[in-house]
């Protein structure tokens, strides 16, 4: 069994946003002679594509909804109370810092293109992914 690493950004008890690394378990899927890996399904409420131009956004903000953000092209630096991280193609962020100070973005390479997958209120990422 393999796994996929994702980063979660959440609001801590201090009202600031923090990063947490999570591992998504991948199960073996056998279809005939072909073997591949797949995670458990995640419920989503939609899908959208987003394109952010190059530039700096020093404004701290909170997402409007809990969502996966998957970078397809480009790169972004995200700053929050828990530090700074860079996300590039293939990186997965689960944003759920809906309250508090939030986070700021600085586009590093772009325009950055992302796939946005909002999740329903009942979805608990900690039941789907685990801390390493």
Buried (B, 14 or more C-beta within 10 A) or exposed (E): EEBBEBBBBBBBEEEBBBBBEBBBBBEEEEEEEEEEEEBEEBEBEEEEEEEBEEEEEEEBEBBEBBBBBBBBEBBBBBBBBBEEBEBBEEBBBBBBBBEBBBBBBBBBBBEBBBBBBBBEEEBEBEEBBEEE
